[in-house]
Amino acid sequence: MQKVMQSNCAVFRTGEVLEEGQKLIHEVFNGLPDIKVSDRSLIWNSDLIETLEFDNLIAQAVVTMNSAANRTESRGAHAREDFPDRDDKSWMKHTLAWLDPKGNVTVQYRPVHTYTLTNEMSYIEPKARVY
């Protein structure tokens, strides 16, 4: 999982790399049924802790990889070399993603609010990040 995420979902990526990453991370996810906890102790059970952490991380990895592949722009720490510019017209929205038990990801969106919840602060327009 770590190798796939570092190789295929680093900050600078392309659609081709992300597509390969989607296949690879789903292969890792599909290996979940093979994971077993051999240590049955109830105190300091690092085997159990590592298994629970992996279960959480692999779910996050699958959702992250699919969401990154779906977003065809560069924004913040998401830098697509094949889409180097921000596209506020198409992508000024929040990505919401759900993972089902079989590893299928559902991606939906919600709008970005362009107002604040107080009159003490005005809305700050987003701008392109420069490095």
Chimera marker file (.cmm) of the C-alpha trace (Angstrom):
<marker_set name="trace">
<marker id="1" x="0.000" y="0.000" z="0.000" r="1" g="1" b="0" radius="0.5"/>
<marker id="2" x="2.718" y="2.458" z="0.966" r="1" g="1" b="0" radius="0.5"/>
<marker id="3" x="4.739" y="1.729" z="-2.163" r="1" g="1" b="0" radius="0.5"/>
<marker id="4" x="1.708" y="2.168" z="-4.438" r="1" g="1" b="0" radius="0.5"/>
<marker id="5" x="0.716" y="5.452" z="-2.819" r="1" g="1" b="0" radius="0.5"/>
<marker id="6" x="4.257" y="6.828" z="-2.956" r="1" g="1" b="0" radius="0.5"/>
<marker id="7" x="4.748" y="5.738" z="-6.565" r="1" g="1" b="0" radius="0.5"/>
<marker id="8" x="1.304" y="6.450" z="-8.007" r="1" g="1" b="0" radius="0.5"/>
<marker id="9" x="-0.277" y="9.154" z="-5.858" r="1" g="1" b="0" radius="0.5"/>
<marker id="10" x="2.578" y="11.497" z="-4.995" r="1" g="1" b="0" radius="0.5"/>
<marker id="11" x="2.068" y="15.258" z="-5.186" r="1" g="1" b="0" radius="0.5"/>
<marker id="12" x="3.143" y="15.470" z="-8.841" r="1" g="1" b="0" radius="0.5"/>
<marker id="13" x="1.288" y="12.901" z="-10.942" r="1" g="1" b="0" radius="0.5"/>
<marker id="14" x="-0.356" y="12.236" z="-14.288" r="1" g="1" b="0" radius="0.5"/>
<marker id="15" x="-3.574" y="10.532" z="-15.323" r="1" g="1" b="0" radius="0.5"/>
<marker id="16" x="-1.607" y="7.544" z="-16.584" r="1" g="1" b="0" radius="0.5"/>
<marker id="17" x="0.188" y="7.122" z="-13.256" r="1" g="1" b="0" radius="0.5"/>
<marker id="18" x="-3.076" y="7.494" z="-11.321" r="1" g="1" b="0" radius="0.5"/>
<marker id="19" x="-4.851" y="4.971" z="-13.561" r="1" g="1" b="0" radius="0.5"/>
<marker id="20" x="-2.105" y="2.438" z="-12.885" r="1" g="1" b="0" radius="0.5"/>
<marker id="21" x="-2.311" y="3.322" z="-9.191" r="1" g="1" b="0" radius="0.5"/>
<marker id="22" x="-6.043" y="2.644" z="-9.113" r="1" g="1" b="0" radius="0.5"/>
<marker id="23" x="-5.469" y="-0.893" z="-10.392" r="1" g="1" b="0" radius="0.5"/>
<marker id="24" x="-2.585" y="-1.514" z="-7.988" r="1" g="1" b="0" radius="0.5"/>
<marker id="25" x="-4.295" y="-0.115" z="-4.887" r="1" g="1" b="0" radius="0.5"/>
<marker id="26" x="-7.407" y="-2.192" z="-5.615" r="1" g="1" b="0" radius="0.5"/>
<marker id="27" x="-5.181" y="-5.285" z="-5.815" r="1" g="1" b="0" radius="0.5"/>
<marker id="28" x="-3.888" y="-4.439" z="-2.344" r="1" g="1" b="0" radius="0.5"/>
<marker id="29" x="-7.456" y="-3.823" z="-1.108" r="1" g="1" b="0" radius="0.5"/>
<marker id="30" x="-8.600" y="-7.162" z="-2.533" r="1" g="1" b="0" radius="0.5"/>
<marker id="31" x="-5.967" y="-8.876" z="-0.361" r="1" g="1" b="0" radius="0.5"/>
<marker id="32" x="-7.747" y="-7.770" z="2.837" r="1" g="1" b="0" radius="0.5"/>
<marker id="33" x="-9.466" y="-11.144" z="3.383" r="1" g="1" b="0" radius="0.5"/>
<marker id="34" x="-6.025" y="-12.790" z="3.567" r="1" g="1" b="0" radius="0.5"/>
<marker id="35" x="-4.954" y="-10.704" z="6.583" r="1" g="1" b="0" radius="0.5"/>
<marker id="36" x="-5.156" y="-12.524" z="9.905" r="1" g="1" b="0" radius="0.5"/>
<marker id="37" x="-4.275" y="-11.517" z="13.447" r="1" g="1" b="0" radius="0.5"/>
<marker id="38" x="-2.205" y="-14.277" z="15.002" r="1" g="1" b="0" radius="0.5"/>
<marker id="39" x="-1.592" y="-12.621" z="18.385" r="1" g="1" b="0" radius="0.5"/>
<marker id="40" x="-4.680" y="-13.176" z="20.569" r="1" g="1" b="0" radius="0.5"/>
<marker id="41" x="-3.475" y="-11.314" z="23.670" r="1" g="1" b="0" radius="0.5"/>
<marker id="42" x="-5.546" y="-8.425" z="24.970" r="1" g="1" b="0" radius="0.5"/>
<marker id="43" x="-2.612" y="-6.364" z="26.261" r="1" g="1" b="0" radius="0.5"/>
<marker id="44" x="-0.025" y="-4.650" z="24.028" r="1" g="1" b="0" radius="0.5"/>
<marker id="45" x="-1.274" y="-6.472" z="20.972" r="1" g="1" b="0" radius="0.5"/>
<marker id="46" x="0.737" y="-4.715" z="18.276" r="1" g="1" b="0" radius="0.5"/>
<marker id="47" x="-0.406" y="-7.270" z="15.677" r="1" g="1" b="0" radius="0.5"/>
<marker id="48" x="-4.017" y="-6.226" z="16.233" r="1" g="1" b="0" radius="0.5"/>
<marker id="49" x="-3.183" y="-2.514" z="16.259" r="1" g="1" b="0" radius="0.5"/>
<marker id="50" x="-1.235" y="-2.743" z="12.993" r="1" g="1" b="0" radius="0.5"/>
<marker id="51" x="-4.073" y="-4.716" z="11.379" r="1" g="1" b="0" radius="0.5"/>
<marker id="52" x="-6.663" y="-2.138" z="12.453" r="1" g="1" b="0" radius="0.5"/>
<marker id="53" x="-4.431" y="0.700" z="11.234" r="1" g="1" b="0" radius="0.5"/>
<marker id="54" x="-3.967" y="-1.027" z="7.880" r="1" g="1" b="0" radius="0.5"/>
<marker id="55" x="-7.726" y="-1.564" z="7.552" r="1" g="1" b="0" radius="0.5"/>
<marker id="56" x="-8.256" y="2.179" z="8.027" r="1" g="1" b="0" radius="0.5"/>
<marker id="57" x="-5.349" y="3.246" z="5.819" r="1" g="1" b="0" radius="0.5"/>
<marker id="58" x="-6.197" y="1.010" z="2.868" r="1" g="1" b="0" radius="0.5"/>
<marker id="59" x="-9.740" y="2.408" z="2.791" r="1" g="1" b="0" radius="0.5"/>
<marker id="60" x="-8.339" y="5.951" z="2.801" r="1" g="1" b="0" radius="0.5"/>
<marker id="61" x="-5.802" y="5.033" z="0.107" r="1" g="1" b="0" radius="0.5"/>
<marker id="62" x="-8.434" y="3.619" z="-2.254" r="1" g="1" b="0" radius="0.5"/>
<marker id="63" x="-10.668" y="6.678" z="-1.847" r="1" g="1" b="0" radius="0.5"/>
<marker id="64" x="-7.728" y="9.074" z="-2.249" r="1" g="1" b="0" radius="0.5"/>
<marker id="65" x="-6.447" y="7.356" z="-5.379" r="1" g="1" b="0" radius="0.5"/>
<marker id="66" x="-9.889" y="7.343" z="-7.027" r="1" g="1" b="0" radius="0.5"/>
<marker id="67" x="-10.602" y="10.949" z="-6.071" r="1" g="1" b="0" radius="0.5"/>
<marker id="68" x="-7.221" y="12.101" z="-7.385" r="1" g="1" b="0" radius="0.5"/>
<marker id="69" x="-7.706" y="10.271" z="-10.682" r="1" g="1" b="0" radius="0.5"/>
<marker id="70" x="-11.123" y="11.859" z="-11.074" r="1" g="1" b="0" radius="0.5"/>
<marker id="71" x="-9.933" y="15.467" z="-10.579" r="1" g="1" b="0" radius="0.5"/>
<marker id="72" x="-8.523" y="16.775" z="-13.861" r="1" g="1" b="0" radius="0.5"/>
<marker id="73" x="-6.787" y="19.919" z="-12.615" r="1" g="1" b="0" radius="0.5"/>
<marker id="74" x="-4.000" y="21.045" z="-10.304" r="1" g="1" b="0" radius="0.5"/>
<marker id="75" x="-5.034" y="22.571" z="-6.985" r="1" g="1" b="0" radius="0.5"/>
<marker id="76" x="-3.078" y="22.937" z="-3.772" r="1" g="1" b="0" radius="0.5"/>
<marker id="77" x="-1.079" y="19.789" z="-3.058" r="1" g="1" b="0" radius="0.5"/>
<marker id="78" x="-2.775" y="17.979" z="-5.959" r="1" g="1" b="0" radius="0.5"/>
<marker id="79" x="-0.542" y="18.679" z="-8.965" r="1" g="1" b="0" radius="0.5"/>
<marker id="80" x="-1.496" y="16.966" z="-12.205" r="1" g="1" b="0" radius="0.5"/>
<marker id="81" x="1.322" y="17.330" z="-14.711" r="1" g="1" b="0" radius="0.5"/>
<marker id="82" x="-1.168" y="16.631" z="-17.526" r="1" g="1" b="0" radius="0.5"/>
<marker id="83" x="-3.512" y="19.346" z="-16.152" r="1" g="1" b="0" radius="0.5"/>
<marker id="84" x="-1.128" y="21.979" z="-14.749" r="1" g="1" b="0" radius="0.5"/>
<marker id="85" x="-3.691" y="24.758" z="-14.206" r="1" g="1" b="0" radius="0.5"/>
<marker id="86" x="-6.547" y="25.299" z="-11.797" r="1" g="1" b="0" radius="0.5"/>
<marker id="87" x="-9.989" y="25.013" z="-13.304" r="1" g="1" b="0" radius="0.5"/>
<marker id="88" x="-12.329" y="26.889" z="-10.976" r="1" g="1" b="0" radius="0.5"/>
<marker id="89" x="-15.187" y="26.715" z="-13.484" r="1" g="1" b="0" radius="0.5"/>
<marker id="90" x="-15.259" y="22.910" z="-13.372" r="1" g="1" b="0" radius="0.5"/>
<marker id="91" x="-13.599" y="22.072" z="-10.046" r="1" g="1" b="0" radius="0.5"/>
<marker id="92" x="-14.470" y="24.738" z="-7.482" r="1" g="1" b="0" radius="0.5"/>
<marker id="93" x="-16.303" y="22.124" z="-5.449" r="1" g="1" b="0" radius="0.5"/>
<marker id="94" x="-15.674" y="19.719" z="-2.600" r="1" g="1" b="0" radius="0.5"/>
<marker id="95" x="-15.173" y="16.055" z="-3.443" r="1" g="1" b="0" radius="0.5"/>
<marker id="96" x="-17.117" y="13.571" z="-1.324" r="1" g="1" b="0" radius="0.5"/>
<marker id="97" x="-16.220" y="9.899" z="-1.612" r="1" g="1" b="0" radius="0.5"/>
<marker id="98" x="-17.600" y="6.678" z="-0.170" r="1" g="1" b="0" radius="0.5"/>
<marker id="99" x="-16.072" y="3.219" z="-0.190" r="1" g="1" b="0" radius="0.5"/>
<marker id="100" x="-18.301" y="0.156" z="-0.118" r="1" g="1" b="0" radius="0.5"/>
<marker id="101" x="-17.184" y="-3.192" z="1.384" r="1" g="1" b="0" radius="0.5"/>
<marker id="102" x="-16.225" y="-4.503" z="-2.071" r="1" g="1" b="0" radius="0.5"/>
<marker id="103" x="-13.844" y="-1.593" z="-2.726" r="1" g="1" b="0" radius="0.5"/>
<marker id="104" x="-16.074" y="0.381" z="-5.084" r="1" g="1" b="0" radius="0.5"/>
<marker id="105" x="-15.758" y="4.136" z="-4.711" r="1" g="1" b="0" radius="0.5"/>
<marker id="106" x="-18.669" y="6.527" z="-5.193" r="1" g="1" b="0" radius="0.5"/>
<marker id="107" x="-17.617" y="10.119" z="-5.839" r="1" g="1" b="0" radius="0.5"/>
<marker id="108" x="-19.995" y="13.050" z="-5.469" r="1" g="1" b="0" radius="0.5"/>
<marker id="109" x="-19.559" y="16.779" z="-4.973" r="1" g="1" b="0" radius="0.5"/>
<marker id="110" x="-20.909" y="19.667" z="-2.967" r="1" g="1" b="0" radius="0.5"/>
<marker id="111" x="-20.468" y="23.365" z="-3.684" r="1" g="1" b="0" radius="0.5"/>
<marker id="112" x="-17.858" y="25.559" z="-2.034" r="1" g="1" b="0" radius="0.5"/>
<marker id="113" x="-19.474" y="28.319" z="0.033" r="1" g="1" b="0" radius="0.5"/>
<marker id="114" x="-18.318" y="31.768" z="-1.039" r="1" g="1" b="0" radius="0.5"/>
<marker id="115" x="-19.327" y="33.492" z="2.176" r="1" g="1" b="0" radius="0.5"/>
<marker id="116" x="-18.300" y="33.518" z="5.817" r="1" g="1" b="0" radius="0.5"/>
<marker id="117" x="-20.414" y="32.710" z="8.842" r="1" g="1" b="0" radius="0.5"/>
<marker id="118" x="-19.713" y="36.082" z="10.442" r="1" g="1" b="0" radius="0.5"/>
<marker id="119" x="-19.819" y="39.735" z="9.453" r="1" g="1" b="0" radius="0.5"/>
<marker id="120" x="-16.455" y="40.269" z="11.149" r="1" g="1" b="0" radius="0.5"/>
<marker id="121" x="-14.538" y="38.631" z="8.319" r="1" g="1" b="0" radius="0.5"/>
<marker id="122" x="-14.993" y="38.980" z="4.592" r="1" g="1" b="0" radius="0.5"/>
<marker id="123" x="-14.731" y="36.136" z="2.124" r="1" g="1" b="0" radius="0.5"/>
<marker id="124" x="-11.262" y="35.654" z="0.655" r="1" g="1" b="0" radius="0.5"/>
<marker id="125" x="-11.262" y="34.756" z="-3.021" r="1" g="1" b="0" radius="0.5"/>
<marker id="126" x="-9.171" y="31.677" z="-3.808" r="1" g="1" b="0" radius="0.5"/>
<marker id="127" x="-6.116" y="32.121" z="-5.967" r="1" g="1" b="0" radius="0.5"/>
<marker id="128" x="-3.583" y="29.883" z="-7.644" r="1" g="1" b="0" radius="0.5"/>
<marker id="129" x="-0.817" y="28.566" z="-5.428" r="1" g="1" b="0" radius="0.5"/>
<marker id="130" x="2.650" y="29.445" z="-6.640" r="1" g="1" b="0" radius="0.5"/>
<marker id="131" x="5.816" y="27.565" z="-5.817" r="1" g="1" b="0" radius="0.5"/>
<link id1="1" id2="2" r="1" g="1" b="0" radius="0.2"/>
<link id1="2" id2="3" r="1" g="1" b="0" radius="0.2"/>
<link id1="3" id2="4" r="1" g="1" b="0" radius="0.2"/>
<link id1="4" id2="5" r="1" g="1" b="0" radius="0.2"/>
<link id1="5" id2="6" r="1" g="1" b="0" radius="0.2"/>
<link id1="6" id2="7" r="1" g="1" b="0" radius="0.2"/>
<link id1="7" id2="8" r="1" g="1" b="0" radius="0.2"/>
<link id1="8" id2="9" r="1" g="1" b="0" radius="0.2"/>
<link id1="9" id2="10" r="1" g="1" b="0" radius="0.2"/>
<link id1="10" id2="11" r="1" g="1" b="0" radius="0.2"/>
<link id1="11" id2="12" r="1" g="1" b="0" radius="0.2"/>
<link id1="12" id2="13" r="1" g="1" b="0" radius="0.2"/>
<link id1="13" id2="14" r="1" g="1" b="0" radius="0.2"/>
<link id1="14" id2="15" r="1" g="1" b="0" radius="0.2"/>
<link id1="15" id2="16" r="1" g="1" b="0" radius="0.2"/>
<link id1="16" id2="17" r="1" g="1" b="0" radius="0.2"/>
<link id1="17" id2="18" r="1" g="1" b="0" radius="0.2"/>
<link id1="18" id2="19" r="1" g="1" b="0" radius="0.2"/>
<link id1="19" id2="20" r="1" g="1" b="0" radius="0.2"/>
<link id1="20" id2="21" r="1" g="1" b="0" radius="0.2"/>
<link id1="21" id2="22" r="1" g="1" b="0" radius="0.2"/>
<link id1="22" id2="23" r="1" g="1" b="0" radius="0.2"/>
<link id1="23" id2="24" r="1" g="1" b="0" radius="0.2"/>
<link id1="24" id2="25" r="1" g="1" b="0" radius="0.2"/>
<link id1="25" id2="26" r="1" g="1" b="0" radius="0.2"/>
<link id1="26" id2="27" r="1" g="1" b="0" radius="0.2"/>
<link id1="27" id2="28" r="1" g="1" b="0" radius="0.2"/>
<link id1="28" id2="29" r="1" g="1" b="0" radius="0.2"/>
<link id1="29" id2="30" r="1" g="1" b="0" radius="0.2"/>
<link id1="30" id2="31" r="1" g="1" b="0" radius="0.2"/>
<link id1="31" id2="32" r="1" g="1" b="0" radius="0.2"/>
<link id1="32" id2="33" r="1" g="1" b="0" radius="0.2"/>
<link id1="33" id2="34" r="1" g="1" b="0" radius="0.2"/>
<link id1="34" id2="35" r="1" g="1" b="0" radius="0.2"/>
<link id1="35" id2="36" r="1" g="1" b="0" radius="0.2"/>
<link id1="36" id2="37" r="1" g="1" b="0" radius="0.2"/>
<link id1="37" id2="38" r="1" g="1" b="0" radius="0.2"/>
<link id1="38" id2="39" r="1" g="1" b="0" radius="0.2"/>
<link id1="39" id2="40" r="1" g="1" b="0" radius="0.2"/>
<link id1="40" id2="41" r="1" g="1" b="0" radius="0.2"/>
<link id1="41" id2="42" r="1" g="1" b="0" radius="0.2"/>
<link id1="42" id2="43" r="1" g="1" b="0" radius="0.2"/>
<link id1="43" id2="44" r="1" g="1" b="0" radius="0.2"/>
<link id1="44" id2="45" r="1" g="1" b="0" radius="0.2"/>
<link id1="45" id2="46" r="1" g="1" b="0" radius="0.2"/>
<link id1="46" id2="47" r="1" g="1" b="0" radius="0.2"/>
<link id1="47" id2="48" r="1" g="1" b="0" radius="0.2"/>
<link id1="48" id2="49" r="1" g="1" b="0" radius="0.2"/>
<link id1="49" id2="50" r="1" g="1" b="0" radius="0.2"/>
<link id1="50" id2="51" r="1" g="1" b="0" radius="0.2"/>
<link id1="51" id2="52" r="1" g="1" b="0" radius="0.2"/>
<link id1="52" id2="53" r="1" g="1" b="0" radius="0.2"/>
<link id1="53" id2="54" r="1" g="1" b="0" radius="0.2"/>
<link id1="54" id2="55" r="1" g="1" b="0" radius="0.2"/>
<link id1="55" id2="56" r="1" g="1" b="0" radius="0.2"/>
<link id1="56" id2="57" r="1" g="1" b="0" radius="0.2"/>
<link id1="57" id2="58" r="1" g="1" b="0" radius="0.2"/>
<link id1="58" id2="59" r="1" g="1" b="0" radius="0.2"/>
<link id1="59" id2="60" r="1" g="1" b="0" radius="0.2"/>
<link id1="60" id2="61" r="1" g="1" b="0" radius="0.2"/>
<link id1="61" id2="62" r="1" g="1" b="0" radius="0.2"/>
<link id1="62" id2="63" r="1" g="1" b="0" radius="0.2"/>
<link id1="63" id2="64" r="1" g="1" b="0" radius="0.2"/>
<link id1="64" id2="65" r="1" g="1" b="0" radius="0.2"/>
<link id1="65" id2="66" r="1" g="1" b="0" radius="0.2"/>
<link id1="66" id2="67" r="1" g="1" b="0" radius="0.2"/>
<link id1="67" id2="68" r="1" g="1" b="0" radius="0.2"/>
<link id1="68" id2="69" r="1" g="1" b="0" radius="0.2"/>
<link id1="69" id2="70" r="1" g="1" b="0" radius="0.2"/>
<link id1="70" id2="71" r="1" g="1" b="0" radius="0.2"/>
<link id1="71" id2="72" r="1" g="1" b="0" radius="0.2"/>
<link id1="72" id2="73" r="1" g="1" b="0" radius="0.2"/>
<link id1="73" id2="74" r="1" g="1" b="0" radius="0.2"/>
<link id1="74" id2="75" r="1" g="1" b="0" radius="0.2"/>
<link id1="75" id2="76" r="1" g="1" b="0" radius="0.2"/>
<link id1="76" id2="77" r="1" g="1" b="0" radius="0.2"/>
<link id1="77" id2="78" r="1" g="1" b="0" radius="0.2"/>
<link id1="78" id2="79" r="1" g="1" b="0" radius="0.2"/>
<link id1="79" id2="80" r="1" g="1" b="0" radius="0.2"/>
<link id1="80" id2="81" r="1" g="1" b="0" radius="0.2"/>
<link id1="81" id2="82" r="1" g="1" b="0" radius="0.2"/>
<link id1="82" id2="83" r="1" g="1" b="0" radius="0.2"/>
<link id1="83" id2="84" r="1" g="1" b="0" radius="0.2"/>
<link id1="84" id2="85" r="1" g="1" b="0" radius="0.2"/>
<link id1="85" id2="86" r="1" g="1" b="0" radius="0.2"/>
<link id1="86" id2="87" r="1" g="1" b="0" radius="0.2"/>
<link id1="87" id2="88" r="1" g="1" b="0" radius="0.2"/>
<link id1="88" id2="89" r="1" g="1" b="0" radius="0.2"/>
<link id1="89" id2="90" r="1" g="1" b="0" radius="0.2"/>
<link id1="90" id2="91" r="1" g="1" b="0" radius="0.2"/>
<link id1="91" id2="92" r="1" g="1" b="0" radius="0.2"/>
<link id1="92" id2="93" r="1" g="1" b="0" radius="0.2"/>
<link id1="93" id2="94" r="1" g="1" b="0" radius="0.2"/>
<link id1="94" id2="95" r="1" g="1" b="0" radius="0.2"/>
<link id1="95" id2="96" r="1" g="1" b="0" radius="0.2"/>
<link id1="96" id2="97" r="1" g="1" b="0" radius="0.2"/>
<link id1="97" id2="98" r="1" g="1" b="0" radius="0.2"/>
<link id1="98" id2="99" r="1" g="1" b="0" radius="0.2"/>
<link id1="99" id2="100" r="1" g="1" b="0" radius="0.2"/>
<link id1="100" id2="101" r="1" g="1" b="0" radius="0.2"/>
<link id1="101" id2="102" r="1" g="1" b="0" radius="0.2"/>
<link id1="102" id2="103" r="1" g="1" b="0" radius="0.2"/>
<link id1="103" id2="104" r="1" g="1" b="0" radius="0.2"/>
<link id1="104" id2="105" r="1" g="1" b="0" radius="0.2"/>
<link id1="105" id2="106" r="1" g="1" b="0" radius="0.2"/>
<link id1="106" id2="107" r="1" g="1" b="0" radius="0.2"/>
<link id1="107" id2="108" r="1" g="1" b="0" radius="0.2"/>
<link id1="108" id2="109" r="1" g="1" b="0" radius="0.2"/>
<link id1="109" id2="110" r="1" g="1" b="0" radius="0.2"/>
<link id1="110" id2="111" r="1" g="1" b="0" radius="0.2"/>
<link id1="111" id2="112" r="1" g="1" b="0" radius="0.2"/>
<link id1="112" id2="113" r="1" g="1" b="0" radius="0.2"/>
<link id1="113" id2="114" r="1" g="1" b="0" radius="0.2"/>
<link id1="114" id2="115" r="1" g="1" b="0" radius="0.2"/>
<link id1="115" id2="116" r="1" g="1" b="0" radius="0.2"/>
<link id1="116" id2="117" r="1" g="1" b="0" radius="0.2"/>
<link id1="117" id2="118" r="1" g="1" b="0" radius="0.2"/>
<link id1="118" id2="119" r="1" g="1" b="0" radius="0.2"/>
<link id1="119" id2="120" r="1" g="1" b="0" radius="0.2"/>
<link id1="120" id2="121" r="1" g="1" b="0" radius="0.2"/>
<link id1="121" id2="122" r="1" g="1" b="0" radius="0.2"/>
<link id1="122" id2="123" r="1" g="1" b="0" radius="0.2"/>
<link id1="123" id2="124" r="1" g="1" b="0" radius="0.2"/>
<link id1="124" id2="125" r="1" g="1" b="0" radius="0.2"/>
<link id1="125" id2="126" r="1" g="1" b="0" radius="0.2"/>
<link id1="126" id2="127" r="1" g="1" b="0" radius="0.2"/>
<link id1="127" id2="128" r="1" g="1" b="0" radius="0.2"/>
<link id1="128" id2="129" r="1" g="1" b="0" radius="0.2"/>
<link id1="129" id2="130" r="1" g="1" b="0" radius="0.2"/>
<link id1="130" id2="131" r="1" g="1" b="0" radius="0.2"/>
</marker_set>
